[in-house]
Amino acid sequence: MTASEQTVPDETDAHDVAAQEIEFDLLAGWTEDAVRELGPEYAIPAGCRGSGSPSDLAWLAEALVIGRETRVVDVGSGVGGPAGWLADHFGAQPVCVEPMRSAAAAGRRLFGLPTVVAGAEALPLRSGAFDAVQSLGVLCTVPRPQRPAVVRELRRVLRAEGDLGLLVFVARGPLPGPLPEGNDFPTEEALTELLEGAGFTVVQSMESDGLAQAPVAWQERADAVDDLLARHHGDDPRWQRAQEQTERISRLIGGGHVRPLLVHARAAG
C-alpha cells in the first residue's frame, strides 16, 4: 500500500475536502509516491513546488546566514523540500513544523529531518530556541485575524536578534475573482505593520522571480513529477480542484495583481 493510499480520503469526498487540505495534505502523499517512482533526485524539486525557486531559497539562506551550526526551523514545511534544500546545500539540520499529518510524514520519510505536527499559531518549541526561522507561502494562507498570533509565535521561538525569512504572496490592490480558496493575500504595507507589531524590523525585501530563472534540470524534474501526478490522478476531481487552485494563483501573479515577496526581518534584541 502506498503512502497516499493510507492517508487520503475517498475521491467521492472531493467536494467536502477543503482546498488547502487537498493541496497540503492529499497531494503530499501523491508527491511522495511520485518521488519514490522517479528517484530521490526528484525529491527537492518536487517538495519545493509552490515554495520558491532555487534562487529564492539561496537568497533567503544567505540573508539568514544559514550554516552547519545554525539552529533553524521551517514553519509550514509542507513535504520538506525547502528544508531538505537547506540541509543539502548548507549542512543545516532544520526542524520542520507542519500542521498536515500526511505532509509531515511524507517530509520525514523523504528527507529524514526532525518533524513536528503542529499549527503555526501554537508552536510546541522553546522560546528563543532558534537562530533563524523560515516560513514560505504560509502567511497568505492564514486567516487575517489569526496572523498576529502566528507572527508572535515566529518571534517567540527566535533568539534576540534572530532572523526571519518569509515568502509571502502580497496583493497590489483589489483582486479580480475567482480567487483561490483559503488564501488571503496581505498588502506589503499590511505585512510590514504585522511584522513590526510582533517585534520585527524588516531588513530587506525583494520580489521573487518565481521559477523564471530555475535551472533547466530543476524545472525538468519538477515537470516530471507534475506529469506523473497528472497521469496517475488526472481523472480524480481532487487533482482537478488542486489544478484549479494553481491556475487561479498563477492568473493573479501573471496579471500583476499578486506578487511573490521575499522578506528578511530581524527580531528585536
C-alpha positions, 0 to 999 in steps of 0.5 A: 500500500502506498503512502497516499493510499493510507492517508487520503480520503475517498475521491467521492469526498472531493467536494467536502475536502477543503482546498488547502487540505487537498493541496497540503495534505492529499497531494503530499502523499501523491508527491511522495509516491511520485518521488519514490517512482522517479528517484530521490533526485526528484525529491527537492524539486518536487517538495519545493513546488509552490515554495520558491525557486532555487534562487529564492531559497539561496537568497533567503539562506544567505540573508539568514546566514544559514550554516552547519551550526545554525539552529533553524526551523521551517514553519509550514514545511509542507513535504520538506523540500525547502528544508531538505534544500537547506540541509543539502546545500548548507549542512543545516539540520532544520526542524520542520513544523507542519500542521498536515499529518500526511505532509509531515510524514511524507517530509520525514520519510523523504528527507529524514529531518526532525518533524513536528505536527503542529499549527503555526499559531501554537508552536510546541518549541522553546522560546528563543530556541532558534537562530533563524526561522523560515516560513514560505507561502504560509502567511497568505494562507492564514486567516487575517485575524489569526496572523498576529498570533502566528507572527508572535509565535515566529518571534517567540521561538527566535533568539534576540536578534534572530532572523526571519525569512518569509515568502509571502504572496502580497496583493497590489490592490483589489483582486479580480475573482475567482480567487483561490480558496483559503488564501488571503493575500496581505498588502506589503504595507499590511505585512510590514505593520504585522511584522513590526507589531510582533517585534520585527524590523524588516531588513530587506525585501525583494520580489521573487522571480518565481521559477523564471530563472530555475535551472533547466534540470530543476524545472525538468524534474519538477515537470516530471513529477507534475506529469506523473501526478497528472497521469496517475490522478488526472481523472480524480476531481481532487487533482482537478480542484488542486489544478484549479487552485494553481491556475487561479494563483498563477492568473493573479501573479501573471496579471500583476495583481499578486506578487511573490515577496521575499522578506528578511526581518530581524527580531528585536534584541 
